[in-house]
Amino acid sequence: MAGRGTRPTLEEVAARAGVGRGTVSRVVNGSPRVSEQARAAVLKAIEELGYVPNRAARSLVTHRTDTVALVVAESDQRLFGEPYFAGIIRGISTALGDTGLQLLLALARSPGEYARLADYLTAQHVDGVLLTSLHAEDPLPAKLEAGGVPTVLGGRPPGLSPVSYVDVDNRSGARQAVEHLVAHGRRRIATIAGPQDMGVGIDRLGGYRDALADAGLPELIAYGDFSEASGIAAAEELLARDPGLDAVFAADDPMALGALRVLRRLGRTVPGDVAVVGFDDSAAAPLADPPLTTVHQSPEEMGREMARLLVARIRGEDLDEPVVILRPHLVKRESA
């Protein structure tokens, strides 16, 4: 019996179970090379003694840390202020719940932080990495894979061909939004597009252009960074360029909410004078004034799928579908 206040040792577990130290080590590390009788004796001794494996020593044997990192290269304001990221984190946490893996949230708010983080992650400090909100030609995914660190991306950055990623069919979702506006008689349809160094920004602008081309209507484009403040600035720019515009498709809900603020301030009725559609179906959308028509996507589902793919890769399982594309749909409310 371990002395009071001391931590039970591997040797004490072996003595209690009546087996060798190596047998206890194999049981603790999940090796199949143990008889069921010996495994049962070891597990019983572990429970009786309250033995807790030394994670540092175990990681030297298994080369596993039981930790995965989620890397978000965004400002604190965006990470903690926009519900999209909270949904991603909830989905990942749910999927990791019974895997024994711990989630490490890693923020990279400057190029220097990002470089230091890349060095840390490629030094085998984690078993796998989840990356989201990536911009074009980011070298980190390829660097991680080359270093033997399984990696799954949330969204596909332009110019990259990652091994595994989860994305939304953003082009289709944007097309649905604009086709809805066209079907309701809107003819001067503007868009507040997202950053064009991100796949999501490029694809949602592409869907807008597809729908307008089919309808034979002109484009009217301003750009934002997915924040409400950028939506306000872009809406002001669009209305200055074309005061008669009759619809706005914003590439995410925060920018759409920014557009609603500008229209209200300028005395434009929604949807009477100007219809507005967003993209996300965030918690704020049904609470907007008027409630926001938007394209539904599920960040939680994306997070769950990202974690599922990463766990499979860490375990060395073959993936029939290493890329998952989620299907969005339009949610109609009073703004359009």
C-alpha positions in Angstrom: 0.0 0.0 0.0 1.4 3.4 -0.9 2.2 5.6 2.1 -0.3 8.3 3.0 0.2 11.4 1.0 2.5 9.7 -1.5 1.8 8.9 -5.1 1.5 5.1 -5.9 4.2 3.8 -8.2 4.2 1.4 -11.1 6.1 -1.1 -8.9 3.4 -1.0 -6.3 0.7 -1.6 -8.9 2.8 -4.6 -10.2 3.2 -6.0 -6.7 -0.5 -5.7 -5.9 -1.5 -7.3 -9.3 1.1 -10.0 -9.0 2.6 -9.2 -12.4 5.8 -7.7 -13.7 6.5 -4.0 -14.1 6.5 -4.4 -17.9 3.0 -5.9 -17.9 1.7 -2.9 -16.0 3.4 -0.6 -18.4 1.9 -2.3 -21.4 -1.6 -2.1 -19.8 -1.2 1.6 -19.0 0.0 2.3 -22.6 -2.8 0.3 -24.2 -0.7 -2.4 -25.7 -2.6 -5.5 -26.9 0.2 -7.8 -25.9 -1.3 -8.6 -22.5 -3.6 -11.4 -21.5 -7.1 -10.5 -20.4 -6.5 -12.0 -17.0 -3.3 -9.9 -16.4 -5.1 -6.8 -17.7 -8.0 -7.3 -15.3 -5.6 -7.7 -12.4 -3.6 -4.6 -13.3 -6.8 -2.5 -13.7 -8.1 -3.7 -10.4 -4.8 -2.8 -8.7 -4.8 0.6 -10.3 -8.3 1.3 -9.0 -7.5 0.1 -5.5 -4.3 2.1 -5.2 -5.5 5.2 -7.0 -2.6 5.0 -9.4 -2.3 7.8 -12.0 0.1 7.3 -14.9 2.9 9.8 -15.2 2.0 11.5 -18.5 5.5 12.8 -19.1 7.0 9.3 -18.8 4.1 7.8 -20.9 4.7 10.3 -23.7 8.3 9.2 -23.9 7.2 5.7 -24.5 4.2 6.3 -26.8 5.4 9.6 -28.4 1.9 10.9 -27.7 1.0 14.0 -25.7 -2.8 13.4 -25.7 -3.2 17.1 -26.7 -4.4 18.7 -29.9 -4.2 22.4 -30.7 -6.7 24.7 -32.4 -4.9 27.6 -34.0 -6.8 30.8 -34.7 -5.0 33.5 -36.5 -7.3 36.4 -35.6 -7.5 39.3 -33.2 -9.0 38.9 -29.7 -11.9 41.1 -30.8 -12.9 38.8 -33.6 -12.2 35.5 -31.7 -14.3 36.5 -28.7 -16.7 38.9 -30.3 -18.0 36.7 -33.2 -20.2 33.7 -32.5 -18.7 31.7 -35.4 -15.6 31.0 -33.4 -17.4 30.0 -30.3 -19.4 27.5 -32.3 -16.3 26.0 -33.8 -14.8 25.6 -30.4 -18.0 24.0 -29.0 -18.1 21.5 -31.8 -14.5 20.5 -31.4 -14.8 20.2 -27.6 -17.9 18.0 -28.0 -16.2 15.7 -30.5 -13.1 15.3 -28.3 -15.2 14.7 -25.2 -14.6 10.9 -24.9 -11.4 10.6 -26.8 -9.0 11.4 -23.9 -7.5 14.2 -26.0 -7.2 17.7 -24.4 -7.8 20.8 -26.5 -5.2 23.6 -26.5 -6.4 27.0 -27.9 -3.5 28.8 -29.6 -3.8 32.4 -30.7 -1.6 34.0 -33.2 -2.2 37.8 -33.3 1.0 38.9 -35.0 3.5 37.5 -37.5 6.0 37.0 -34.7 3.5 35.1 -32.6 2.6 33.0 -35.6 6.2 32.1 -36.3 6.9 31.1 -32.7 3.7 29.0 -32.6 4.8 27.2 -35.8 8.1 26.2 -34.2 6.3 25.0 -31.1 3.7 22.9 -33.0 6.2 21.3 -35.3 8.4 20.2 -32.3 6.0 17.3 -31.4 4.4 19.2 -28.5 0.9 18.1 -29.7 -0.5 15.0 -31.4 -2.4 17.0 -34.1 -3.5 20.5 -35.1 -6.7 22.1 -36.2 -6.4 25.3 -38.2 -9.2 27.8 -39.0 -9.5 31.3 -40.5 -6.4 30.8 -42.7 -5.3 33.2 -45.4 -3.8 32.6 -48.8 -0.4 30.8 -49.1 -0.1 30.2 -45.4 3.0 27.9 -45.0 1.9 26.4 -41.6 -0.3 23.5 -42.9 2.4 22.1 -45.2 5.1 22.6 -42.5 3.1 20.7 -40.0 2.3 17.8 -42.4 6.0 17.6 -43.4 6.9 17.4 -39.7 4.6 14.4 -39.2 1.9 16.4 -37.3 -1.6 15.4 -38.6 -3.5 18.6 -39.5 -7.1 19.4 -40.4 -8.2 22.8 -41.7 -11.5 24.6 -41.2 -12.0 26.0 -44.7 -9.7 25.7 -47.7 -7.3 28.7 -48.2 -6.7 29.7 -51.8 -3.5 28.3 -53.3 -3.3 25.3 -50.9 -4.2 21.7 -51.3 -4.4 20.4 -47.7 -4.6 16.7 -46.9 -7.8 17.1 -45.0 -10.3 19.9 -44.4 -13.9 20.7 -43.6 -15.7 23.5 -45.5 -19.1 24.8 -46.3 -20.3 25.1 -49.9 -20.0 28.8 -49.7 -20.5 29.5 -53.4 -23.8 27.6 -53.4 -25.0 29.4 -50.3 -24.2 32.8 -51.7 -26.0 31.9 -54.9 -29.1 30.9 -53.0 -29.1 34.3 -51.2 -28.8 36.4 -54.4 -31.3 34.2 -56.3 -33.8 34.8 -53.5 -33.3 38.6 -53.9 -33.7 38.4 -57.7 -36.9 36.3 -57.3 -38.4 39.0 -55.2 -37.8 41.7 -57.9 -34.6 43.2 -56.7 -32.5 44.5 -59.6 -29.7 46.7 -58.1 -28.2 44.1 -55.8 -24.9 45.0 -54.0 -22.6 42.8 -52.0 -20.3 43.3 -49.1 -17.7 40.7 -49.9 -15.2 39.2 -47.5 -11.4 39.2 -47.7 -10.2 37.9 -51.1 -7.2 36.1 -49.6 -9.6 33.7 -47.9 -11.4 30.8 -49.6 -14.7 31.8 -47.9 -14.4 35.4 -49.2 -13.6 34.3 -52.7 -16.4 31.6 -52.9 -19.2 33.8 -51.5 -18.3 36.6 -54.0 -18.3 33.9 -56.7 -21.8 32.8 -55.8 -23.0 36.4 -55.9 -21.5 36.9 -59.4 -22.9 33.6 -60.6 -26.5 34.6 -59.7 -26.2 38.1 -61.1 -24.7 36.8 -64.4 -27.6 34.3 -64.8 -30.1 37.2 -64.2 -28.3 39.6 -66.5 -27.8 42.2 -63.6 -24.8 44.4 -62.9 -22.4 43.9 -60.0 -21.9 46.4 -57.2 -19.2 45.3 -54.8 -17.5 46.6 -51.7 -15.2 44.7 -49.4 -15.1 44.1 -45.6 -13.3 41.8 -43.2 -16.3 40.0 -41.7 -16.6 42.5 -38.8 -19.7 44.7 -38.2 -17.5 47.8 -38.4 -16.4 46.9 -41.9 -20.0 46.2 -42.8 -20.9 49.7 -41.8 -18.1 51.2 -43.8 -18.9 49.1 -46.9 -22.6 49.9 -46.7 -21.8 53.6 -46.6 -19.5 53.3 -49.6 -22.1 51.3 -51.6 -24.9 53.8 -50.9 -22.7 56.7 -51.9 -21.8 55.0 -55.2 -25.4 53.9 -55.9 -28.1 55.6 -53.8 -30.8 53.7 -55.6 -29.6 50.2 -54.8 -32.4 48.0 -53.6 -30.7 45.0 -52.0 -27.5 44.0 -50.1 -26.0 40.6 -49.8 -23.4 40.6 -47.0 -20.9 37.7 -46.9 -21.5 37.2 -43.1 -24.1 38.2 -40.5 -22.0 40.8 -38.7 -21.4 42.8 -41.9 -25.2 42.5 -42.7 -26.0 43.9 -39.2 -23.6 46.7 -40.0 -25.5 47.4 -43.2 -28.9 47.4 -41.3 -27.4 50.1 -38.9 -26.5 52.3 -41.9 -29.8 51.9 -43.6 -31.7 52.7 -40.4 -29.6 55.8 -39.8 -30.2 57.0 -43.4 -34.0 56.5 -43.1 -34.1 53.6 -45.6 -36.8 51.0 -44.8 -35.9 47.3 -44.8 -37.0 45.4 -46.8 -39.2 48.1 -48.4 -36.4 50.3 -49.8 -33.5 47.9 -49.4 -33.6 44.1 -48.8 -30.7 42.6 -46.8 -29.4 39.1 -46.6 -26.5 37.8 -44.5 -24.6 34.5 -44.2 -24.1 32.5 -41.0 -27.6 32.3 -39.4 -25.9 33.5 -36.2 -27.8 33.8 -32.9 -28.0 37.6 -33.6 -29.9 37.1 -36.9 -33.4 36.4 -35.6 -33.0 39.2 -33.0 -32.1 41.9 -35.6 -34.5 44.7 -36.5 -36.0 43.5 -38.8 -35.0 39.8 -38.3 -32.3 38.9 -40.8 -32.8 36.6 -43.7 -29.5 34.7 -43.9 -27.8 31.5 -45.2 -27.5 28.9 -42.5 -24.3 27.2 -41.7 -23.3 25.3 -38.5 -19.9 26.2 -37.0 -20.5 23.5 -34.4 -21.0 20.8 -37.1 -17.8 22.1 -38.8 -15.9 21.9 -35.5 -17.2 18.3 -34.8 -16.2 17.2 -38.3 -12.8 18.8 -38.0 -12.2 17.0 -34.7 -13.5 13.7 -36.1 -11.1 13.8 -39.0 -8.2 14.7 -36.8 -8.8 12.0 -34.3 -8.9 9.4 -37.1 -5.7 10.7 -38.6 -4.0 10.6 -35.2 -5.1 7.0 -34.7 -3.7 6.1 -38.2 -7.1 5.2 -39.6 -7.7 5.3 -43.3 -10.1 8.1 -44.3 -12.5 7.3 -47.1 -13.4 11.0 -47.3 -10.6 13.3 -45.9 -12.5 16.3 -47.2 -16.0 17.2 -45.9 -18.2 19.8 -47.6 -21.2 20.9 -45.6 -24.4 22.1 -47.3 -25.9 25.5 -46.4 -29.5 26.6 -46.8 -31.4 29.9 -46.8 -33.4 30.9 -43.8 -36.1 33.4 -44.7 -37.0 36.2 -42.3 -38.3 39.7 -42.6 -35.3 41.6 -43.9 -35.7 40.2 -47.5 
